[in-house]
Amino acid sequence: MFLLNHPILRLLFAAQALYWSCSIIGITLTSLAGLRLAPWTVLATLPLALLVLGNLLAVMPLSVAMQRHGRRPALMLGAAVGVAGGLLCAVALQQGSFALLCLGATAIGVYQASSGFYRHAALEAVEPQRRGRAAAWVVGGGVCAAVLAPPLAVGSRDALAVPFAGAYLVIAALAALGLLTVSRLPRGGAAAPRPAPGALRLLMARPGLRAAVLMTAIGHGLMILVMNATPLAMDACGFSTASAATVIQWHVIGMFLPAFFAGPLVDRFGARRVAAVGAAAIAASACTALSGVEMAHFFASSLLLGLGWNLMLIAGTTLLAENHAPQERGAAQALMELCNGATAVAMSFGSGALLAGVGWTAINLAALPLLALACAALWVRKAKPLMA
């Protein structure tokens, strides 16, 4: 009830729902739009990869802007660039321009970067003992997107004469609503000092903070790797766009619905235990995908993938907040989002090449050693004393 009555958390919940609605439509259709316009099949996932690259390039400038001016102006800027990105992609499809599609996707990545700070803003709005629940509540805004966005993706795909163009106009409209939502956040607030030279290196020297960054980066990267490849893998197996949208819908439900119990679990049992369960869920997802390519395999593996991502993200975000001082907040949050973006870029670029080269099996096999690395970081974190 406390979270429902908190005005800032309600706004951040709504903003997250709107962003993820844009993201789900893009996830469902962008690789297929890329396949339609790309000069070579191997480049089909390049627009998605550039979206993630745009995210990576925007994280630090947005973080600096938040440190100087507070959350609201930077979050509004991110949503405004998202509007422009959706419009550019729609024009690209009308003109048959792969280059313009890539440019628009990169702009949408700036919106993605700004949305990554929503959960960090939630932590700053509550008491320390409620951080897990606050982060989870905001992440849980994606549940609304999971219900609404896939039908929007299917319905808008052929709404105009040029396939996919209508979907990107929907993305632009949703981003505009997101802009209006974040414009209602309080002025100022959440500003922090500029990080000192070498701050990121010093932060990564802390075992607890390093484990937090690593678990979210690996969880996020693997989610991007498999999720980007799933619509193409299903297309190769003869499934329709509607079937792919259904699988992505349940994947996103798996990403967000667990937030409503993951937050209390983190607050009660600690971030390390919850993160370990998340890693186990992604390992189970990979094993399920390796066992077959029927609709049930895609469905179950995508659901487990979303669950694991959720647990690792919420646990990692909460652990991060426990391992930095208030004056280090901007640097620590930027470090986490930079690492998430860097792994996502690598996985996005790799997914198309892996799928075209060695196939769906290799993509899922790649998850297992990375999950082992994440669990090793958690073990090291447990064996060493906490650094504040």
N, C-alpha and C positions, 0 to 999 in steps of 0.2 A: 504493500500500500504506500509506503514511503516513496518508492521509486515512481509510482503512478502519479503521486502528488507533487513531484519535483519538476518545476517548470523547465529548467535547463535540460534535464534528462528527457523530458517529453519532446522537446524540440530536436535534440540530437537523435532520438529514436526515429522521428519522422524523417529527418534529413538522411539517416542511414537507409531507411526504407526506400526513399526516392532514388538515392545513388544506386543501391543494389538492383532496383528495377531497371535502371539504365544498363548496369553491368550484365544482368542476366540476358537481356535482349541482345547485347553485344556478344556475349559468350555463345549464345545459341546460333547467331547468324553471321558474325563477322568472318569466321574462317570459311564459311560457305560463300559469302560475298567476295572474299579474297580469292577463292577458287574460281569464281566467275570472271574476275578481272585480271588475275595474275598471268603474266606471260609464261610462267612455268609452274607446274603443280607444286613443286617443293616450296614455293613462295606463298602458298595459300595462307599460312598462319603468320606471315610477316606483319600484316596490320595489327593483329593481336600482340605480337612481340613489340611493335613500336608503341602501342598503347602502354605497355608495361615500361618501356624505355622512357616515355613521356612522364610517367609516374616517378621514375627514378630521378630524372633530371630536375623535377619540380620540388622534390622533398625538401632539400636544403634551403632554396629561396623562400618557400612557404614557411619553414621553421623560423628563419631569420625574421620574416615579416611578422610572425606571431610574437616573437620575442620583443619586437619594437613597438607593435601596435595592438597586441592582443589577438584573440582568436578570430573575431567576427570579420574583419576586412579580408584576411587571407582566405577564410572559408568561402566568403562571397566571391572572391576572385576565382577560386578553383571551380565553383559551380558555373560562373559566367563563361569560363573557357570551355566547360563541358557543353554548354549551349552551342557555342561556336563550332565545336568539334562535331556534334550531331548534324548541324546544318552542312558542314563541309562534306561529311560522308554522304549525305543525301544528294548533294550536287555531284559528287564523284560518281555515284551510280547512274545518275541521269546522263552524265557525259561519258561514261565508260572509262574513267581515269583511275588506274590503279595507284598512281602516285598521289593523287588527291585523297583517295581513300586512306592511304597510309598517313597523310598529313592530318586528316580529321581524327583518325584513331589516336595519333600522338597527342592531339589536343584533349581528347577525352581522358587520356592518361593523367593530365594535370588535375582534372576533376577527381580521378581516383586517388591521387596523392593527397589532395585536401581532405577527402573522406577518411583517409587513414588516421587523421588526427581527431576524429569524432570521439573515439573511445578514450583517448588520452584526456580530452577535455572533460569527459564524464568523471574520470578519477579525481580531477581537481575540484569537482563540485560537491564531493561527499567526504565523510569522515574516513580515516584509514581502514577501519574495520568493515566498511561497506564497499571497498574498492572492487572486489571481485564481482559483486552483484551489479554495481554501476556499469562496469565495462561490459558485462554480459547483457545487461538490459539494452544498451545502445547497439551492440552487435546483433541482438535479437530482433532489431528492426527489420532485418533481412527476411524475417518470416512473412511479413506482408508482401514483400517483393516476390518471394517464392510462390505465393498464391496467385498474384496478379500478373507478373511479368511474362511467364511462358505463354499464356493465352494471348497477351498483347503481341508477343514476338510472332506467333503463328498468324494472328489476325492482320497484323500490319505488314507482314512479309510481301503480300501481293495486293496491298491496298491501292497502290498506284500502278500505272502501266509498266514501270520499270521495277522488277523484283528487288526487294530489300530497301528501296528508297524510302518508303513510308515508315519502315521501322526506325530509321535514323531521325526522321522528323519527330517520332514519338520520344526518342531519346532526348532530343533538344527540348521538347516540351516538359519532360520530367525533370531535366536539369534546371529549367527555368523555375519550376516549383521548388526545387531544392534551394535555389538562390533566394527565393522569397522566405523560405523557412529559416535558413541560417542568418538572414538579415534581422531576424527577431531575437537573436541571442543578445545578451547584455553587452553594452559598449565596454571597451577597455578590458580589464581583467585578464588574467592568465598570462600577462606579459612577464618576461623573465630576462635576466641579464644576458648579454651576448656571451657565448662560451669562450673560455680562454683558449689560446693556442695550444694544440696538443690535447684538448679535452677528450676527443673521441678515443684516442689511443689510451689515455689514462682510464677511461670508463671501461674499455674492453679488457683491461688488466684485472678487473674484479671478477672472480669466478661466478658469483651469483648473477651479475649483470650479463656476463658473457653467455651463461647458460640461457638466460631469458631471450637474448637476441638470437642465439643459435636455434632454439626450439621453434620460435616463431618463423624464422627465415626458412628453415627446412620444411616445416609444416605448410607454409604458404607456397613455397616453391614447388613442392610435390603436388599440391592442389592445382596450381596453374598448369603444370606439366600434363597431368592426366586429364584435367577438365578441358583444356584446349584441344587435346587430341580426340576426346570422346565423340563429338559430332562427326568428325572425319572418319573415325574408325567405324562408327555405326553406318555412315553412308557407304563405306567400302563393303560392309557386310549386308547391304541391301535394305537397311531400315530407312523409313521416311523421315522428313524434317519434323513432322509431328511426333514421331517416336523419340527422336533425339531431344525435342523440347520437353517431352514428358520425363525423360531420364534426367535432364538438366534441372527440371523443376524439383524432382525428389532429391537430387544432389544438393540443391540450395536449401531445401527443407532440412536436410541433414546438417548443413552448414550453420543454420541459425536457430532452429527450434531447440537444440540442446542448451543454448545459452541460458534459458530460464532455469535450468537446474545446475549448469556448470558453474555459474557465479557463486551460488551458495556452497557448492562443493569446494571451490577454491578457498573461500573464506573459512570453511570448517576444516578441511584436510590439508590445505597447502598446495601451492602451485606445482611443486615437483611431482607429487603423486598424480594429480590430474593430467599433467603433461605426459606422463608415462602411459596412462590409459589412452590418451589421444594418439600417441605413437603406435600403440598396439592396434588401434582401430584402423589407421592407415595401412599398417602391415596386413591386416585382415582384408582390406580393400584390394590391395595388390594381389594377394593370393586368390581372392574370388575372381578377379579379372583374368588371372592366369589359368583358371580352371575351365573357361569356355567363353564363347562369343554369342550366346543366346541373349534375348532381351532380359531375362532374369539375371544374368551375370552382369550386364551393364547396369541394370537397376540397383542391384545389391552393392556392387563395388562403388558406385557413385554415392550412394547413401552413406556407406561407411567412410568414404573419403571426406565427405562433408563433416561428419561427426568428429573425425580425428582432427581436422583443421580447426574446428571450433574450440575443442578442448585445449589444443596447443596454443592457439592465439590468445585466448582469455587467460590461461595460466601464465604465458610468457609476458603479457602486458602487465598483469598484477605483480609478477616477480620483478619486472623492470622498475616499477614504482617503489618497491621495497629496497632498491639498491642504488638509489641516487638521492642526493640532497636537493632541496627545492631550487637552488640556484643552478643546478645541473640539468634541470628538467628539459629545457629546449634541446640541449646537446644529446641527452640520452634518448629522447623520443625520436629525434632526427636520425640517430644511429640505428634504432630499430627499424624505422621505415626505410632507410637507405638499404639496409641488409635485406629486408623483405623485397624491396624493388629489384635489387641486384640479382637475387636468386630467381625472382620471377622473370626477369629479362632472359637470363640464361635458359630457364626451362621453356619459356615461350619460343625462343629461337630454336631450341633443341627439339621441341615436340614435333614440328613439321618434318624436320630432317630425319628424326628417328622413325616416325611413322612411315615416311616414304622409303627409308632405307632398310631398316631391320625390323620394323613392324611394332604392333601393339604389345607383343610380349616383352620386348626390350624396354619399353617405356615403364611397364609395371615392375620389371626386375630391377630397374634403376632405383626404385624407392627403397629397397631393403637395406643396402649399405648406408644410405643417408639417414634412415631412421635409427640405425645402430649408432651412428655418430651422435645424433641428438640425445639418445639415451646415455651414451658415455659422458656427455657434457653434464647431464643431470646427476650422474654418479659422482663426478668430480665436485660439482657444486655441493653435494651432500657431505662429502668427506672433508670440506674445508670450512672454516668459520665464515659467518656472514660478514660482509663488509658494507657499511652504511654509506 
